[in-house]
Amino acid sequence: MKKIAVVNDISGFGKCSLSAAIPIISALKVQACPLPTAVLSNQTCYESFYIKDLTTTLDNIIDKWLDLNFSFDGIYVGFLSHYKQVKCVKRLIDNFKSEGVKFILDPVMGDDGKPYANYSEELKDCIFNIAKRADIVIPNVTELYFLLKKEPDYFIKNNDINSIKSAAIELSQKLDACVIVTGVNIHENGNNFLSNVIALKGSVNIVKKIKALGSYSGTGDIMASIVSAMTVRGFDITTAVETASDFIIKSINDTIGDNIDTNDGVNFENNIDLLTKI
């Protein structure tokens, strides 16, 4: 069975990060090996939260993995709670990313043109440096522009599909990696599409799906988890993004009628059987 080291936080409430990654990657017949960066009472989009930073434990876990000669087929990095954790991620990559091992980065930096509360300039710079080591980078539009060193107001002025396509190609070329920009809104022929822009080697492909009526936290984690597991298993990028998009849209539609807080995330559990068939 393939194995992925999953570097991310775990939250008690809000279906995101490791709470989403472990069941989804497992459903896709890949072993998820968690390396937790922080423990949270609930994810950070709620009005308040408690966070226990685990920076000091990361090297101890990596030491033991090295002692026991563990290996991985993929490394998937998500939420980092402090810029000092990037040094641990670099060490993980240096020791475990051999030929054929995929490194997938979800640069959890911000949304809606604004950085998340814990994101300092030091952390943003550090994330760009590890992005240079990645095979696949999966930012939202805000994170795409942050990685290109654009100011937050640039997001407001350039939040259109042509600007996003050009920026995705630029970032892909800078990083020499596949870039998947998630959550891109496109209005076309009277329809609203929730789209993902895939940039690789100077070309762009867009995966478009009719937009669901709701918006929930954690869908980016679901996308990154499905892409990570499927690419490690040998599926092509477009197939992985198509699968993730369909799964997310169906899960959103199944959640809308439940009248739950959007911070709680989607009821992906209702559709997990779709992934076990892949």
C-alpha positions in Angstrom: 0.0 0.0 0.0 1.2 3.5 -0.9 2.0 5.8 2.0 1.8 9.6 2.4 3.3 11.7 5.2 0.6 14.3 5.9 2.0 17.4 7.6 -1.0 19.4 8.9 -2.9 20.4 12.0 -5.8 18.6 13.7 -8.9 20.4 14.8 -11.6 19.1 17.1 -14.4 20.9 15.2 -14.4 22.0 11.5 -13.8 19.2 9.0 -10.5 20.2 7.7 -6.7 19.5 7.8 -6.0 16.0 9.3 -9.6 15.5 10.3 -10.4 15.5 6.5 -7.2 14.2 5.1 -6.9 10.9 7.0 -10.4 9.5 6.1 -10.2 10.7 2.5 -6.7 9.5 1.8 -7.5 6.2 3.5 -10.7 5.8 1.4 -8.5 6.1 -1.7 -6.5 3.1 -0.6 -3.4 5.1 0.5 -2.0 5.1 4.1 -2.1 8.5 5.7 0.8 8.9 8.1 0.1 12.1 10.1 2.8 14.6 11.3 0.7 17.1 13.3 1.8 20.7 13.3 -0.7 21.9 15.9 -3.7 20.8 17.8 -6.7 23.1 17.8 -10.0 23.1 19.7 -11.6 24.1 16.4 -10.5 25.4 13.1 -9.4 29.1 12.9 -12.4 30.5 11.0 -14.6 30.3 14.1 -14.8 33.5 16.2 -12.2 32.0 18.7 -10.1 29.0 19.1 -7.4 27.4 21.2 -4.2 26.2 19.5 -1.3 24.2 20.9 1.7 24.6 18.6 3.7 21.4 18.1 6.9 22.8 16.6 9.1 21.3 19.3 7.8 17.8 18.7 8.2 17.7 14.9 11.9 16.9 14.9 11.4 14.1 17.5 8.9 12.4 15.3 11.1 12.8 12.2 14.0 11.4 14.2 12.0 8.3 15.1 10.9 7.8 11.5 14.5 7.9 10.4 15.6 5.5 13.2 13.0 3.0 12.0 13.8 3.4 8.3 10.3 4.4 7.3 9.7 5.6 3.8 6.9 7.3 1.9 5.5 7.5 -1.6 4.3 11.1 -1.1 4.6 14.1 1.2 1.6 16.4 1.6 2.2 19.6 3.6 -0.7 21.8 4.7 -1.1 24.2 7.7 2.1 25.3 9.4 1.5 27.2 12.6 4.9 28.9 12.8 7.7 29.8 10.4 10.1 27.6 12.5 8.2 24.6 11.3 9.4 25.2 7.8 12.9 24.0 8.9 11.3 20.7 10.0 9.5 20.4 6.7 12.8 20.9 4.8 14.4 18.2 6.9 11.5 15.9 6.1 11.9 16.6 2.4 15.7 16.2 2.5 15.5 12.8 4.1 12.3 11.3 2.6 11.9 12.8 -0.9 13.8 10.4 -3.1 13.2 9.8 -6.8 9.5 9.1 -7.4 8.3 10.5 -4.1 5.7 13.2 -4.8 5.7 16.4 -2.7 2.4 18.2 -2.7 2.1 21.6 -1.0 -1.2 23.3 0.1 0.1 26.7 1.1 -2.4 27.6 3.8 -1.7 31.4 3.8 -5.0 33.3 3.5 -8.3 33.8 1.6 -10.4 36.6 0.2 -7.4 38.7 -0.4 -6.3 38.6 3.3 -3.7 36.6 5.2 -4.7 34.3 8.0 -4.0 35.6 11.5 -0.9 33.5 12.1 0.8 34.3 8.8 3.8 36.6 9.3 6.0 37.8 6.4 8.6 35.3 7.6 6.3 32.4 7.2 5.1 33.5 3.8 8.8 33.8 2.6 9.6 30.4 4.1 6.6 28.8 2.3 7.7 30.1 -1.0 11.1 28.6 -0.4 9.7 25.1 0.2 7.3 25.5 -2.7 10.4 25.4 -5.0 10.8 21.8 -3.9 7.2 20.8 -4.6 5.9 18.7 -7.5 2.4 20.1 -7.1 1.3 23.3 -5.4 -2.4 23.9 -4.6 -3.1 27.5 -3.7 -6.4 29.4 -3.7 -6.4 32.7 -5.6 -5.2 34.7 -2.6 -2.4 32.3 -2.0 -1.5 32.3 -5.7 -0.8 36.0 -5.5 0.9 35.8 -2.2 3.4 33.3 -3.6 4.0 35.8 -6.5 4.7 38.5 -3.9 1.7 40.5 -4.8 0.0 42.9 -2.3 -3.5 42.0 -1.0 -5.2 44.7 -3.1 -3.8 43.1 -6.2 -6.3 40.2 -5.5 -9.2 42.6 -5.7 -8.1 44.2 -9.0 -7.1 40.9 -10.7 -9.7 38.4 -9.6 -10.7 37.4 -13.1 -10.0 34.2 -15.0 -7.5 35.7 -17.5 -5.4 37.3 -14.8 -5.6 34.1 -12.7 -4.5 31.9 -15.7 -1.6 34.2 -16.4 -0.5 34.2 -12.8 -0.9 30.4 -12.5 1.5 29.9 -15.5 3.9 32.4 -14.0 4.0 30.7 -10.7 4.3 27.2 -12.3 7.3 28.4 -14.3 8.9 30.0 -11.3 8.5 26.9 -9.2 9.0 24.4 -12.0 5.9 22.6 -10.6 2.3 21.9 -11.4 0.1 24.6 -9.9 -3.6 24.0 -9.2 -5.5 27.2 -8.3 -8.7 26.2 -6.5 -12.0 28.0 -6.0 -11.9 30.2 -9.1 -15.3 31.7 -9.9 -16.3 31.9 -13.6 -19.6 33.3 -14.9 -20.3 32.1 -18.4 -23.5 31.8 -20.5 -25.7 32.6 -17.5 -24.1 29.9 -15.3 -21.8 30.2 -12.3 -18.9 27.7 -12.3 -16.6 26.8 -9.5 -13.4 26.1 -11.3 -9.8 24.9 -10.8 -7.0 26.2 -13.0 -4.2 23.7 -13.7 -0.9 25.2 -15.0 2.0 23.0 -16.1 4.9 23.6 -18.4 3.4 26.8 -19.9 -0.1 25.5 -20.6 -3.4 25.8 -18.8 -6.3 23.5 -18.3 -9.5 24.5 -16.5 -11.8 22.0 -14.7 -15.2 23.7 -14.5 -18.2 22.5 -12.5 -21.6 24.2 -11.9 -21.2 26.0 -8.7 -23.1 24.7 -5.6 -25.3 27.2 -3.7 -23.2 26.9 -0.5 -19.7 27.7 0.6 -18.0 25.8 3.4 -14.6 25.6 5.1 -12.3 22.7 4.5 -13.0 22.1 0.8 -9.4 23.0 -0.1 -8.2 20.3 2.2 -10.4 17.8 0.5 -9.1 18.8 -2.9 -5.4 18.5 -1.7 -6.1 15.2 -0.1 -7.7 13.6 -3.1 -5.0 15.0 -5.5 -2.3 13.8 -3.2 -3.6 10.2 -2.9 -4.5 9.9 -6.6 -1.2 11.2 -8.0 0.7 9.0 -5.6 -1.3 6.1 -7.1 -0.4 7.2 -10.6 -3.5 9.0 -11.8 -3.0 12.1 -14.0 -3.5 15.6 -12.5 -6.7 16.4 -14.5 -8.4 13.2 -13.5 -7.5 13.8 -9.9 -8.9 17.4 -10.0 -12.0 16.2 -11.8 -12.6 13.6 -9.1 -12.0 16.0 -6.3 -14.3 18.7 -7.8 -17.2 16.2 -8.3 -16.7 14.9 -4.8 -16.7 18.4 -3.3 -19.7 19.7 -5.2 -21.7 16.6 -4.3 -20.7 17.0 -0.6 -21.6 20.6 -0.6 -25.1 19.9 -2.1 -25.6 17.2 0.5 -24.8 19.7 3.3 -26.8 22.7 2.2 -30.1 21.4 3.7 -28.7 20.7 7.1 -28.5 24.4 8.1 -25.1 24.1 9.8 -22.4 26.7 10.4 -20.3 27.0 7.2 -17.2 26.7 9.5 -18.3 23.2 10.3 -17.3 22.0 6.8 -19.1 19.6 4.4 -20.7 16.3 5.2 -18.1 14.4 3.1 -18.8 11.3 5.1 -22.0 10.8 3.1 -20.0 10.3 -0.1 -16.9 8.6 1.1 -18.0 5.4 -0.6 -17.4 7.1 -4.0 -13.7 7.3 -3.3 -13.4 3.7 -2.2 -14.4 2.6 -5.7 -11.5 4.4 -7.3 
